[in-house]
Amino acid sequence: MSAAQADPATRSGPPRLACRFCEAPLADTFVDLGPQPMCEAFVAAEDAERMEPFYPLHVRICRECLLVQLPAYVDREEIFREYAYFSSFSDSWVEHARRYTEAMIERLDLGPRSLVVELASNDGYLLQHFVARGIPSLGIEPALNVAAAAEARGVPTLTEFFGRALAESLRRERGPADLVIGNNVLAQVPDLNDFVAGIEILLGPGGIATLEFPHVVRLIEGVQFDTIYHEHFSYFSLTTVSRIAAAHQLVVVDVEELSTHGGSLRVHFAKTTDSPRIAPAVGALLEREEADGYARIAGYAGFEERVREAKRALLSYLIEARWAGLSIAGYGAPGKGNTLLNYCGIRTDLLDYTVDRNPYKHGRFTPGTRIPIHDPSRLAETRPDVILILPWNLRDEISRQLEYTRQWGARLVVAIPTTEQIA
């Protein structure tokens, strides 16, 4: 039986409007961003005149467990077997991974007899640091093209989807893991219960699992609607993640608030059977979420109107720039940028082209909006008056990279949380 057959949540057909964690009916809208294409389905030049599928980007919230979620409209095999995102193209993200590696080696006293497993290990951007220290490591990465890049870096990688069955197999063959890592994968899992149960199975006594994901509170407060796309099935608070962990014999023992991706959490989990010590940061953040209203459904109201306001602000800026005769280009072609472009209806009438450091995207077009993607050298060739930074979460890193555009007076602009000129 294939992975897709084993997971009913990933089959084609009408999605179930029931919570993927607690099975309660989903009747409350969080935000509806309209029909959109898959955000990483970049269009090859030969396919530019062909149709592409659009699916509703209608996010709901569960009244029972407060999990913000999107139904799984597309089989995960279709989304993740070939993937356009390579983590190593962000220098700051690779450095983030290196610092994490050093901290966890020291914290858990990892060495040559340990086992580190990363779920959705991408191109080896993180595990390469453990491998360099002689610590046995294994990546689990279903995207074949991305996994090949990891293997080329010397990172052993399995091209599988993770869940209970794979966890049991790995534990039999390799033994329990001392550290299980999942960076920006929990949101991309259609069957949460199978995935989290697999972590509990794979984790050894005294082991720790860390999961990083965008904090839904920061998403709301920063109007980060572009981080919503079909590949992201769920959006988490610490309150909800704690409930999910408890249902699978895991407990949150620590939490770190990070600046990555517009504001993320790194949550540390241990087996409940270990009777672990819980850091004060956990209770403090749970109390803050409750005080700010995020432990009740009412705290999630009003987001949709703020999203509409952000859309109007961006369109007003771009239209006024066009009326003034200015040329406009984009920087980056991230998945989040495609949510922004499609929701706002931005095409080549407002954005001439965009550029990206990832060669995989060169010569392709953005899904839905058909904006051409070029190598970053295109900016120096055409000298646009305005550059819209689509990966706004990397605005500082990208601003430094674009310092040379000051030569011709280019304006650097971001659209989240509202349209702002940063240089």
N, C-alpha and C positions, 0 to 999 in steps of 0.2 A: 504494500500500500504506500502511495506517495505521501510526502509531507502535506501536500495540498488536500489530498483525500482524507488524511487523518485529522484535519482541522476544518470543521464545518464553517467556521467564521470566515474562511478565506475563499469559499466557493463562489462562483459567479451566480448572478441572479439577484433578486431584490434583497437588500440587507434587512436583518432583523432589527426592529426598533426596540431593543431591550438592552439594558446595561451589560457591557461585556464583562464586568466584574460580578455584580450582585444579581443580575437578571431582572431587575425592576424595569417597568415600562419607561420609555423615554418620551416625554410629552413636552418638555420645556426647551425652547430655543436659547442657545447662548449667543450665536451669531450666524447669519446666513450670508455667505459670500457669493452665492449664485453658482451656476454651472461653470466648471473649470476643467481644463485638461490635467493630466498627471504632470506635476511640476518638474520632474526630472526627465520627461520624455522629449528631449531636444530633437528637433526635426532636421533630418538630413536634407541636403540641397535637392536631391532627386525626389524627395517626398513633399516638397514645399507646396505643391498644388493639390495635394491629397487631403481628404478629410481626416480628422483625428477625433477620438471620442472625448466627450465632456461628461463629467459626473457632478452631481450636486456637492457643493462644499457647505453643507448645512450642519453646523455643530450644535449638539444638544448637551444638556446637563442632567445627570441623574439626581432626582430628589432624595434618594435614600443614602447614597454614598458620596454624592457631590463630584463624581468623576465626570469631567468635561470630555466629550468624545464625539468621534465621527464614525458613522458606520463604515464597515469594510466593503467598499463598492467594487474593488478589483482584487483578484487573486494575488497573493503576495509573491508568487512565482513570477508574475508579469512585472511587478514593481522592482523586485530586488535581484533577479538573476543576472541582469546587466545594469550597472548603476553608473551614473555620471559624476558622482561626488567622490573626490579623492582628498582625504584629510590633509595629506602632506603639502598641499598647495597653499595652506595657511601657515606662515612662519610662526605666528603667535600661538596657534593651536598646537603645533609640534612642541613648542617651548612649554606650553601648559602641560602637555603629556610628560615631558621630561621632568618637570618639577614634581608632578604627581608620583612618578616612578621613584624618585629619590625619597620622597616622604614615606611611601608605603613600604619600601625596602627597610627603612629604619624602624618604622612603627611595628611591622610584623616580623622583623628579623629574618627576612627572606634570604635564601641562599641556594646552593646547588642541589639540595635535597627537597626544595619546595616545588610547588606547581602553581603557575599563574595561568588563568584562562580568561581571555577577553571575548565577550559576546559582541558580534558585529564589529570585528576588529579592523575593518576597512583595509587600508593599504599597508598596515604594519606601522603606522605613524607612532603608536604608543609601545607596542610590544618590542619594537626594535631596541628600546632602552633597557628592558629586562634581559633580552637576549645578549646584549653587549656586556651585561654584568654576570653572565654565565648562569642565569636563573632559568630553569626549564619553563617554557612558555608555549601556549597553544592558542591560536586564533580560530574563532568560529565566524566565518564570513560567507554568506550564501551568494554574494555577487561574484560571478566567476572572473570577470575582468579585473575587479578590484583585488580579489584574493591572489590573482597571479602576480600583481605588483608587490603584495606582501611577501610571497614566496621568493621573489627576486631579491628582496631585502634580507632574506635569511630567516624569515619568521614562519615557522610551521603553521599551516592554516588548513582547516577543514571547510569545505564548501557545503555547509549544511545549515538548516534552520534549527534553532535551539528550542528545546522543550524537555518534558519529562523523559521521553524515550531516549533522546541523545544523551541526556545527563546520566541516566542509568548505564548506558553503554560505556560512556567515558569513565565513569567511576569504576566499573568492572575492569576496564583495560588499563587505565592509567592511575587509578587511585583517586582519593579525594583532593580537591583543590584547596590551597591555603588562601588564595585570593581570586575572587571572581570579579571581573570588571565589565561594566556595561555603560559606555558613554553615548548618550543620545540614541539609545536603542529602545528603551522602554516605551517611548511614545510610538514606536513603529511596530509594535507587536499587536496583532489582532486578537490573539488568545492570551490575555494577561495571566489567567490562572495557570495555564500550562507552562508558560515561561517562568513565572515566579516559583512555581512548584519545582521546576527543573533546577533553579538556583539552589534551593534548599537541599535537593538530592545531591548535587555536585559538591556542595560546600562541606569541607571536613570539620571535625571538632576543633573549636578555637579559631576557625577560619573567618574571614570577613569578605563580604561582597560590597562593592561600591557601585552605585548607579548615579549617573549624572543626567539631568534632564532640565529643560527650561521650566522655571517656576511659574505656574499659571497666575500667581498673584502679580508677578512682574509683567507677564504678558498683558494682564488687564490694566495695570496702572500705567504701563508704557505704551498702550494701544498697539501692541505688537501683533496685529492681525495677520501680518504676512508670514508669521511662523506657523500658520495654520495651512495645511495642505493634505492631500489624500494619503501621502505616505506617513503622516502623523495621525495615528488613530486616537490617541489619548493625550490629555493635558492635565498635569498633576499639581496638587498642593501636598504639603507634608501630611496634612490631616488625612487625605485620601490614601496616600502611599502607605501610611502607618496601618490603615485598615486592611489594605491588600496584603501587606507583609504578615500581619497577625493571622490572617486566614490560612497562611501556608507555613506556620511554625517558624516565622522569622520575626525579629524585633529590630526596630531602628535604634541604633546605639550611639549614633553621632550624625550631625548634619553640618555641612559647610555651605555658606551662601557665596556664590561665585559671580563674577562679572560676565562670564562667557555667555554668548548667545543672548545678550540683552538681560541676563539675570537668571542664573541656574542654581539648582541645588545639587550638591554631592551628598548622597545619603549613604551611610554605612549601616549594613545589616549583619546580624549574627543569628545563629540558631537560638531559639528560645531555650533549648535544652542545655545551652552553655551557661545559663543564668548570668548574662553579661552585665557589666556596669554600663549605665546609660549616661551619656554626657549631658551636662546642664543645657547645652545648646538646643537639644531636642525639645525639652519642655518649654523653653523660652520661645522657640519659633511656633510651636503649637498654640501657645497662649496668644502670641501676636496675631496669628491667623484668625483665631476666634475673636479677638478684640476688634480686628479690622473687618469683621463680618463674613469671612470666608469659610466659617464652619456652618453657615446657613445659606440656603439657596438665594435669599434676598441679596446677599453680598455680590452676586454675579450679574445683577440686573444693570441695565444702562450701557453695557459695553457696545452693543450694536450701533447706537447713535453716535458714540464717540468715534467709531470706525468710519461712519459716513462723513463725519466732520473732517477727519484726516484725508479722506479721498477728495473732498471738495477743495481742501487747502492745496494739495499737490496739483490737481488739475488746474486750479486758478494760476498757480505759479508757472506751470509749463505753458499754458495758453498765453499768458502775458509775455513770457519770454519769446514765444513764437511771433506774437504781434510786433514785438520790438525788433524782429529780424535776427534773433540769436540762434546759433546752432547748438543742439543739445545731443550729447552722447551719454551712454551709461557706463558704469564701471562694475564689472562682475555679472555673472549669470547664475546666481544661486537659486535653489528651489524657492526660497522665500520671495525672491524678486519676481518670480513668475506668478505667484499669488497676487502680489501688488499690481503688476502690469495688467493681468486679466481682470481683476476686480475693478480697477480704475479705467479699463478700456484704453490703455496706452499702447499705441502702435507706432509705426514709422512716421505718422503725421506729427507726433510729438517727440519721438526719440529716434534719432537717425540710425543708431546702432548701439551695441554694447560690446565690451571687451572682457576677456577672462584669461587668467593665467593657465587654465587647464587646456592643453592642446586637444583633448577629446571633444571640446565644444566648438573649436574653430571651424568655420565654414558651415556650421549648423544655424538653426533659427530657434528662437524661444518658442515654447509650445503655446499654441493659442494665438499669440500676438504677432508671430512671425517676424521678430526683430533680428536682424543678422548679428552673429557673434564673431568677433575678430580677435586677433592677438593684441595685447596691450600697446604694441608699437603703432597701432592705428591712430591712437590719440595724438602722438607727436606729428603724424603725417597730416592730420586734418585740423588740428588745433580747435576743438570745439569751445564755444563760449561758456557752456554750462556742462558739468559732469555730474550726473545723478548716481550717487553711490548706492547700489542696490543691497549689498551686504553691510547695512548700517552698523551692525554689531562689531564690525572690524574698522569702524570709521577712523580711529587713530592710526592703525597700521596702514590703511590705504591712503590716508592723508599724507603720511610720510612718503609712501611710494610715489605719490602724485605731486610731490614738491616741485618737480620740474615744470609742471603746467603753469606755475606762477609766471614763467617767462612770457606767456602771452595773456596773462590775466584771467585764466579760467576760474569760474566760480564752482566750488564743490558744494553739493547739496545732498542732504538726506531727507527722507520723507516720514520717518518714524521717530518719535511719537507724533510729530507734525512737521510740515515742511520747514527746513531750516538751512540757511546758507552757513557753512562752517569755514569757508575760506574764499 
